[in-house]
Amino acid sequence: MSIRKMATFTSLQQFLVGSKQRFNLANPNAPVHLVVGNESADLDSFVSSILYAFLDTIIKAPSPHKSEQMHTADKEVSSFFNRLPIPTIPVLSIPHNEVSLRPEHAYLASQLSFSLADIPTLSDLPASLDPSKTSITLVDHNVLQPPLAPHFSNSVKSIIDHHVDEDMHTEATPRVVIPAGSCTSLIANHFRTFYSTHWNSLPDSIHSEIARLALAPILIDTANMKAESKVTPVDLVQVTEFLERAGEGFDRTAFYNGLQTAKGDITGLSIDGLLRKDYKQWKEKNGIVLGVSAITRSLSWVVQKAGGIEAFSTELDKYAKDRGVDIVIVMTTDNSKGFRRDLLIWGTTDRTRGFAQSFEDSMNEKFRLERWPKEGDEVTANIAIEGMKAWTQASLDLSRKQVAPVLREIANKL
């Protein structure tokens, strides 16, 4: 059956399947543009990489030649990608087997046209990928991390991020590193600013899908726009515009609640899975490696699930050794009895044994640290492990985004 020749996509599923096929079949001598989110592969990175790659593709794609033969729908997608001199491909910074650790991603995909299997991950990177033929856009972080960093650091050509600027890849253009509730807001704003007519090239069938995709991390990262300390003007503008495009019958509250419920559904994960689900790692200039796992349950719940503090420390030790980490950090948040933050730090090597104490001595007042477990906690844990300390953090507004730079600064002085 012949169809009108495709000038753009009618669904995100078409784009993702086509980009993954083009990626897997890529000639190692052909150039490729990768859009890479951070190593936690959280909802903001997940959506940011897809949104940037999709919008970059539709505004740069050449029109089909009138002389080209028309094909069936699936071959039209392949034909579209074959017309791209440099395809823009979203990549999740995790292997395939870790995608299932993020149920909020599965929930979002269930509300849209694609499945998680459609999205390229590190497992899809061709071994023959040539760094000299590869350009990379970083989204939701501003320093390329392992395993890509050793080979592709010189390939970073552009950055859009909302974290603390680490002053790396300074030649990147554009290089947008400014505060915002969500990196997705900055990406939407970037394309809105520089390509003012790009929305007009999209068919109606995909307008609502793009809007719902983008709304997901913005709403999650700003507590449905109620976390005033996180919401910036760019978030307000983008939420307003995307809500207008989300389509008839879109229920913002139900959508947000569904994502939030899915994100908190971690009861089936092992301790290793909990540590891997939302993980970030940094290597400092002095060689110290920090690994930070964020878990959406209380520290007491995690320790009980592990079978006690000794069993939990055994899991942490294995996890640290597998990743070459010198300082293990676990940050937990819990809403079951009012919002709460707990923080565990363990310097696992001779060089880092005193790190937790240094953090407590210098940051006790700022973070308003209270020794964990507190009276009334449903766990009895006497931490007698050298180099390990844990606290309840009374400064509730200090999330990983604010805490990580402090931890890294202290680590750099070791």
N, C-alpha and C positions, 0 to 999 in steps of 0.2 A: 504494500500500500504506500503510495506517495503522499508526502505531506508538504506543507509550506516550509521552505528552507529555514532552519532555525538561526535566528540572529542573536538570541540570548536564551536563557533557561526559563523553564516554567515551574521548576521546583528546586529546592536545595538538594534533593536526592539526586537529580540529574547531574548537578554540578559536582557533588562529592564522588559519585560513582565514576563519572568521567575523569575527574582529576586523579583518582586513585588508579584507574586503568592506565592513564597516560604516564603516571609516575612509575608504575610497575613495568611498563614497556619502554621506559625512557632509554634512549641511546646514551651511553655514558659520555659521548662527545657532544651531546646537545645541551644547551644551557637550561637551567631550571631555577625558579624563584620559590623559595620555601618561606612560609609564614609560621614561625615557631613560638608557641606559648611557653610559660615557665614550667619547671620540672615538677611542680605539684599537680599540673594539669587540672586545676580546679575549674569551676564553671566559667569564670571570667576568661581564663586562658583558652578554654575549650571554645567558647563563643567568639572571642576576639580573633583567633586564628582563622576560623571559618568565615566570619564576617569580612575581615580584611581581604582574604584571598578571593572571596566571591566578588566583592565590589571592585577590587583591582582588576579582576578578570573581565567583568562586563564593560568596564569603561575603556579597556585597552584592546578588546577583541576586534579584529577586522571584520567587515561585513562579508558575507559570502559572495562569491562570484556568480553572476547570472548563468554562466556556462556550466557550473557545477551540476552534477547529477544529483537528483533528490533521492533520499534514502528513507528507510524506516526510522522510527524514533530513536532506537538505541544507536544506530549507525550515524544518525545526525549528531548525537552527542560526541561520538568519536571524531566526526568530521570537524565539529566546532573546535575541539582541542588541537586537532592537526593544523588548524589555521593559525594557532597561536605561536609566534616565534619563540616566546619564552613563557611557558605555563606557570601560573602562580598556584602553588599547592599548599593547603593547610596541613600542618603536622603536629600531632600531640606528642609532647616530650616524655612519653611513657611507652613501654612495650604493650602489645595487644593484651597480654594476660593481666594487665593492671587496670584496663578500662572498666572491667566489671566491679572494681572496688568503689566506683563513684555512681551510686544509684540515682543521684540527681541528674546526671547526664542521660541516663536511660529514661527517666521521667520526661525530660525536655524533648528527647528524640521521639518519644511516644506521642507528643503533642504536635509534631511536625511531620515532614514527609520521609525522613531518612532513618536509618538504624545506626547503631554505634559501629557495626561492622563496616560501614561505608567510609569511615574516616581514617585517613592514613595516620600511622603511628611510627615510632622509631623502628618497629619491626619491619616496616615497609621500605626503609631506606636501602636502596641498592648498594651493595658493597663496592660497586664500581663508580659511585658518585664522585665526580671530579670537583674538588674545592675551587679550582680555577674557573669552572663553568657554573658554579653555584652561587647565587645571591640569596641572602637571608634577611628577612624582616623579623625583628624581635617584637613581640607584643606581650604586655603584662610582665615584662622584666627588661632590664637594660644591659645585662652582661650575659653572653652566651655561656651555658653551663655544660659540664660533661653529660653524656658522652660525645656531644658534638664539638665542644670547645677545642680539644686538642688538634682537630683537623680543619675546623671551619671558622675559627675566630676572625680570620681576615676576610671572610665572606659576608660579614654583617654589613649591610648597606643602608638600612633604615631601622628606626626604632619608634614605637609608640608605647608609652608606659606611664603608670601613675605611682610608682614606688620611689624611694630615695634614689637620687641620681648618683651612680657610682663613677661617673666621669670616664667611662670606657667607650670604645667605638666612637670617638668624638668626631670622626669624619662622616658619620652616617647622615643621610639626607632623605627624607625629613628625620629629624631627631626631636621628638616631642616627649619630654619627660616632665610632666607637671601633675599636681595633685588632682584627683577626681575620685568619686566614689567607686567608679568602675572604669577599667581600661576600655571596655566596650563603648562607653560614652565618648571617649577621646577618639576612637576609631571612626565612629559615626560622624563626629564633628569634623574630623580631618577630611573625609570624603564629601561632606556637606559643604565645607569651605572651599575646597580646591576643585570640586567637580559639581558645580551647583545644579546641573541638569541630570545627574546620574539616575535619580529616582524615576525620571520620566522615561528612561529606556527600559524600565522593568514592566513586564505584563502584570495585569491586576492579580493574576493567580499567585504571584509570589510576594506581593506587597505585605500581606498579613503574616506570611511565614517569616520573612525577614524581621518584621517588627516584633513578633513574639520571641524569636531567637534572641534578639538584642535586649529585649526587656528582661529576660530571665536573670542574667548576672547583675544588671543594674539594680533590680528590685531586691535580689538576695543580698548584695553587698551593702545596701543602704537600709536594710530592714523595711522594705517596702516604702522607701523614702522618708522614714520616720527617724532615722539616726542622723540628727542634725549635724553632728560633728563630722559626718562622712559626706553628706550631700553637698555638691558644688553647683554653681550655675550651669555648667555644661551638662550635668546629670539631669537637672530640671528641664532644660531645653530638649534634650534627647528623649526623655520619658514622655514629655508632652507630645512630641512629634510621633513617636512610635505608638502611643496609645491611640492617636488619631488614625493610624494605619493598621492597627491590630485586627480589624475586621468586626463585622456585626456579630454580637453574641459573646465577645471576649469578656471574661470575668476576671478582672485583675486580682481580686482577693483570692479567688479559688485557685488561680494559676500560681500565685505566690505561695499559698498554703501547701499546694501540692509539691512544689519544689522544696519547700522547707521541710516537709515531712519526709520526702525521699532522701534529702541530704542527711537527716538525722537517723536514717534507718541503717544502723551499723551493727546491730545485735548479732548478725550472722557472720561477721568478720572475725578472723583469728587475730591474735595480738600482732603478728607480723603484718597482717592485712591492715589493721588499724594504724600501724606505724607508717605503712607505705601509702595509705590513701591520700593524705595531704601532706606531702613531704618536700622540704626545700633544703638545699645544701650549699655551703659556701666554703671556699678555700681562701684563707687570708694570705697576705703578702709574706708573712713569716712561716707559712706552710701549715698552720693550724686549720683543720677541717671541722666545721660545725654542721650538724644535721638537726633540723627542727621539724618535728612531727606535730601537726595540729589535729586534735581529736575532739569531736563534739559530744563528749560525756565528761563527767567529773573524773578527776584522777582516782578517787576512791573506787569508782565503778570499774575503771580500767585495771587497777591493781587487784580488785576482787576477781575480775574475769580471768586474770593471769594465774590466780591461785596464791596471791600474796606477794609481798615486796621482793622476796628472794627469787621467786619464779619470774617476776616481772624483770628484775635486773638481769637474769639469765637471758631472757628474750632481747633485752636492750643490748647486752654485750655481744650477742651473735649478730644483731642488726648492725651495730657499729663496726664490727670487724669485717662484715661483708662489704661495707661501703668505705672502709678506711677512715672512719670518723673518729676524731679525738675528743669532741665534746658532744654528748647526746642531750638534746633538749626536747622535752615533751610539754606542749601547751594545750590545756584542755579548757573547754567552755561548756557550761551546763545551764539549762533553763528550767529544770524540774522543780526547783524550790527557790525561784528567783535567780537572776543571772549571776553567774559565778565564773571566775577564772582561776585555774590552778597552774602551777609552773614547776616542773622538775628539771634539774640540771645535773649532769654527771660528767665530770672530767675523767675519762677512761684510761688515760695514759699518765706516766710519771710527770710529764711536762704540764699536764692540765688538771692534776688533782686539786689544786687550790683555786680553780676557776669559779666554782660555785660560791665559795666563801668570799672571793673578791667581788663577785656580783652583788652578794648580799651586803657587804660592807659599803660599797659605793652607791648602790641603787635602792637601798631599803626604804628611804624616805620617799623617793620618786614613785616607786611601785607600791608602796604601803604593803610590804610583805608581812604575812602572818604565817608562822610555821605550820606546815601540814603534817598530819591531819589535825583539823580543828576539833574542838569539843563538839560532840553531836554528830560527827561524820560516822558513816556506817562501815568504818574499817579501823582496825588497830594496826598501825604500822610503825615500828621502831626502825628508822633508817640507820643502819650501822655499817653501811657500805662506804668505803673510803672514796671521797670525792663527790658523793651524791648528796644533794639537798633538795627539798621540795617545800613550796609555800602556796598559800592562797593569796592571790593578788587582788588587793582591795582597790587599786586604780583600774577600774573596769574598762576605761576608754582606751587603754594601751593594748592593742592587738599585736599580732605578729609583725605587721607592717611597721609598727613603731618600736617593738621590742628588739627585732633582729638587728637593726643598726647599733643599738646599745651593746648587745651581746658581742657583736663583731668588733666593736671598738675595744672592748676589754680584752678579747682574744688576741687582738693585734699587739697588745702590750706584753704578752707572755714571752 
